[in-house]
Amino acid sequence: MGKLDENGLNKASRIWLLVGILFIAVNLRPALSSIGPLIDMIRQDVGLSETLLGLLTTLPLIAFGVVSTITPLFTKRFGIGNTLLGSLILLAVGIIIRSIGGVFELYLGTVFLGIAIAFGNVLIPAMIKRNFPHKAGLVTSLYSGIMSLGAAFAAGLSVPLAMEMNLGWRGSLGVWAGLAIIAVIIWVPNLKRINRTVPNRSFKEAMKKLSGSKLVWKLALYMGLQSFAFYVILAWLPAILMDRGYDASYAGWMLSLSQATGIIGAIFIPIWAGSRKDQRLVIVSLIIVEVIAIIGLLFPEVGLTEIWVGLIGMVLGGTFGLALLLIVLRSDDAETAAELSGIVQSIGYFIAATGPFIVGVIYDITDMWSYALLLLVLISIIKLVMGIDVGKDRKV
């Protein structure tokens, strides 16, 4: 049978649980990243304005912010395992609804899948804390790397599925429901491996404790500013590069490069950070590289665009994985990890949702991208100030 861990699981059970977690992880981004390349097809088919189309990207982020905080309410009532199962089912339903109807169904399905993904975002760090506390760096790297890989594949396959496979934009978006259904099938056997525990405190008590902690707010700001920068790059990098004189094809490839190097960062940075008791060196190193890369983009005459873009992608991918790891490391137990993950990601995604809009306004006012890049430098400096404190070896 093998040696049992503190949760009563042997090695084989832990492996199957990890497989289940990774299948959940790979589902947390395709429903979001698959829609961007299909925006023109959707516009031509349903006749939505740019503002309304932008809501298809913004609504999930708003759902992340709203749902993340209240996620512990569900785990205290139904348990982590059952809540994750429900989120996978809701994800599949949301993707299907978004793909089969008109404008109303398009937005309703988007809201549903945003809610479902929010549960996964919050609860996977809690699962890692509960079942893999001594391998937190490695498991977080696998989780964040798989999540980034899922995003990249979905973005790359969207147009070929719609055009070459003749599925249209609805079919291209709908295929990802199949991936969610597979995750449901794999997750169900894991429910018996996740013991229900009696909550140590009420949701109200937990929120009161966490919201009064400076460390929690700094961690939330650190994650929020990371996501702010990520979504700005995702939304505006091609426009920035085209303004510098590059063609649309090159700009698109550079966005793909940033996502690809983000996978590398998401895999290796949490392993490095997880091997240390104190993460301040990791945080400072990432900020230095990020600032250098942004300054490189500020001065196009220097060239080396591929290097700057690759470094920015690697740092932002790595910082995301690091932020998730910090939630695990700063928590005493799985219950605290779920509560901390909820409040941190709620604040973080509300901050992130403002990023593309603020940068768009700055460009509209100044007609220059340099000010937007200078804003990202400022964001990096604030992130450094927050990170210095959250990188210390202590608990919430």
N, C-alpha and C positions, 0 to 999 in steps of 0.2 A: 504493500500500500504506500510505503514511503513516509518520510517524516512530514508531520503536519505543522503548518504555521499557526500564528496566533488566531487566525480566522477559521481554523479547522480544515484547511485545504492542503492537499498534497501537490507535488510539482506539476503533475498532469493537469489538475484542476486549475492551477494558477496560469498555466499556458493557455488553456481554453478560455479563461476569463480575459487574458490579455488579447487573444484573437478577437473576442467579442468587442472589447474596448476599441481596438484598431478598426474594426468594421464600422463602429459608430463614428469614429474619427473621420474616416474616408467619406462619410455622408454629410459632414458638417459644412462643406463649401461648394460642391457641384451645383446645388440649386441656386446659389448666388452668382458664382463665376460664369455659369453657362449663359446667362441672359445678356450680358454686355455685348458680345459679338453679334447677337441677333436683334439688337435694337432697331436697326434700319428695316428689317423684315417686319417686325411688329408694328412699327410706325406706318409702313405702307399698307399693312393689312387692316389695322383697326383705327388708323387716323388720329392717334394721340399727339398732343403737343409735347415739346421737349420737357416742359415742366412736369407734366403727368408721367412721362416716361422716366424722368429722374426719380419719381416716387418709387418705382419698382426696385431701385437700389437703396433708397432711403428708408422705406418702410421696414425692411428686416432689421436695420440698425436701431430704429426706434423700438421695435419689438424686443430686441436684445436688451435695451436699456430698461424697458418697463418690466419684462418678465424675469430678468436675472435676479432682481431683488426679492421677488416673491417665490422663487424656486424652492427655498428651504421649507416653505409652507407645505408644498407637495411631498417633499422627502420625509418630513416629520409624520405625515399622515400615511403615505403609501410606501415609503422606503425608496432608496436610490435606484435599485434594480427595476422596480415596477414603474417608477417615474421615467426612467430612460426608455423602457419598452413603450410606454404611452407616447413618448416624444417621437420615437421612430415611426409608429403607426400614424401619428399626426403629420409627420414629414411626408410620408408616402401619399396620404390623403391630400395634403396641400399641393404637392407637385401635380397630382392628377387633376385636381380642380383647376389649377392654373393653366393646364394644358388643353382642356376640353371645351371651354366655354368662350364667352365674349369678354367685354371689358370688366364687368362686375366680377366674374369668376377669376379673371387675371389678378385682380387686386386682392380678392378674398383668399385665394390660394397662396399669394405672396405673404399675407399676414399669417396664415396658418403655418407655413414653413418657417417663417421668421421666429414664431413662438417655439416651434419644435427645436430649431437649431439652438435657441437660447438655452433651453434645458440641457442640451448636450454640452454646450460651451461651459456651463457652470458646474455640471456634475462629474465630468471626467476627471478634473483635478481632485475632487473628493474621492473618487474611486481609486485614484493613484495613491492618495494619502492612506486610504483604508487598507489596500491590498498589496501595495508595492512601496512602502515607506523607505525601505533600504535601497531601492533601485529607482528612486524618484527621478534622477537625472536622465537615466537611460530610457525609462518608460515615457517620460515627458518628451524626450527627443523623438522617439518612435511615433508618439501621438501627434505632435506638431508637424513632424516631417510628412507623415501619411496624410494629414489634413491639407497641407500645402500641395502635396502631390495630387490629391483629388481635385483641388481647385485648378491646378495647371492643366490637367487632362481634360476637365470639363470645358474650360475656356478654349482649348485647342480643338476639341472634337465638335463643338456646337455647330459651326458652319458646315463642316463636312457631313454631319448627320442630317442637317436640314437640306443641303443642296445635293450632295453626291448620293446619299441614301434615300433622297426624295421623301424625307419625313416632314418637311416644313418646319417652321419654328415651333409649332405646338408639339410635334412628335419629338423634335430635338430636346425640348425642355422636359417632355414626359418620360423619356427613357430612364431618367435618374430615379424615378419611383421604383424601378426594378432593383436598383442598388439598395434602396432603403428596405425593400421587402426581404432581400437576402440578409440584411443586417438583423431584421426582426427574427428570422428563422434561426440565425446563429446565436442571437441573444437569449432567446427563450430558455434553452437548457442551462444558461448561466444563472437564472433566477434562483435556483436551488443552492447555488454556491455563494449567494449573498445573504447573510443572516440579517434579519431585521433587528435593530437595536432600539432600546427605549430612549427617546430624546432626553438630553440632560437639562434642557431649558426650553422655554417657549420661543416662538419666532420673535415676539415683541421684546423679550429679554435679550435675545441675541442681537437684534438690530440696535437696541439701546447701547449695549456694550461696545459693539463694533463701530458704530457711528461716532462714539466719543473718543476713539483712538486716533491719535495723529498718524501713527504708522499705517493704519488702514487707509486714511485719506491720501497719504503720500504714495502708497502702493496703487491706489485707484488712479491718481493723477499720472503716475509713471506709465501704467497700462494705457490710460486714455490718450496721453500724448503720443505714445508709440502708435496706437491705432489711428490717431489724427494724421500723423505723417504717412502711414501706410496707405490710407484711403486717398490722401492728396496725390501721392505718387500714382496710385492706381487710376485715378480719374484724370489727372492733368499731365503726366509725364509725356505722352505723345504730343500734346499741344505745345508744351514747352520746347521739345526738340524740333518740331516743325517750325516754330517761331525762330529757332536758331538756324533755319535754312535746310534742315534735313527733310527728305520726302516722307510721305505717310507710311510707306512700306518699312523703311528703316526705323521710324518711330515705333511702329507696331512690334517689330522684332526686339527693340530695346525694352519695351514693356514685358515681352515674353522673357527676355534675359533677366530682368529684375525679379520676376516670379521664380525662375529656375534657380538663381543664386539664393533666393529666399528659402528654398527647400534645403539647400546646403546649410544655411545658417540655422534653420529650425531643427536640423538633426544634430549638428555638432556643438552649438553653443550651450544647450541645456546639459549635455554630457560634461562639458568643461566646467560649467557652473555647479553642477551636481557633485562634482568631485571635490569641491571646496566647501568649508564651513562658512566662509565669508565670501560674498559675491561682488564686493565693491570693485575689485580689480577688473572683473569681467565687464561690469557696467561702464566703468571709466574707459576701458579699451574700445568698447563698441561706440561710445559717444564720440571719441576722438576720430575714429574711422568715418563715422557718419558725417561729422562736420567737414572733414577734409573732402569727402566725396561731394557734398552739396556745394562747397566752395569751388570745386573743380567744374561743376555744371554752371556756376555763376560766371565763369570766364571761358566762353566757348573757344576763344583763340588759343587756349592751351591744348585743346584736342583731348584725346584719351577718353572720349565719351563712353565707350564700352566699359572701360575700367570703372569710371565713376558710377555708372548705372548698376554694374554688377556688384560693387561694394555697397551701394545703398540698399539694393535688394537683399544682400546677405545679412546686413546689419538689422534691417527691419524684420526679416524672417527670424533671425536669431533673438532679437529683443522680444518678439511675441512669445517664442518658446520660453525665454527666460522669465517673462512676466507670469506665465502659467506655473513655472517651477517655483517661483517665489511664493505664490499662493499656497502651494503644497508645503514648502519649507517653513513658512511663517505660521503654520497651523499646528495645534497640538494633536488634533484627531480629525477623523473624517467629517464629523458633524460640524466642527469649526471650519474645516476646509470648504464645505458646501456653503456655509453662511458667508465666509470671507469671499469666496469665489463669486457669489451672487452680488454682494454689494460692490465689489471692485469692478466686476464686468458691467454692472448697471451704470455706474458713474462713467466708466471708461468708454462705453459705446455711445453714451449721450455726448461725450466730448468728441468722439470720432465722427459722429454724424454731422457735426458742424464744419469739419475740415474742408471738404470739397466746395461747400457753399461759400465759406469765408474766402478761400483762395480765388474762387470765381469772381466775387465782389471786388477783391483787391485788383485783379486784372482788369475788370470793367472800368474801375476808377483810374488806374494808372496806365493801362495799355502796355504794361511791362511785366514780364515774368520774374525779373530780378527781385522785386519786392516779395513775391511769394516764396522764392528760395531763401531770402533773408529771414522770412518768418519761420521757415523750417530750421534755420540755424538757431534762432531764438528758442524755438520749441525744444531743440536738442539740449540747449544750455539749461533750461528749466527741468528737463528730464534728468539731466545729470545731478542737479541739486536734490531732486526727489530720490533718485537712485542711490545716492551716497548713503542715505539713511536706511532705505529698505534693504540695502545689500548687507547690512550688519546681521550677524548671527543671533537672532532673538525671535521670540514668539509674540503673536498678537495677544 
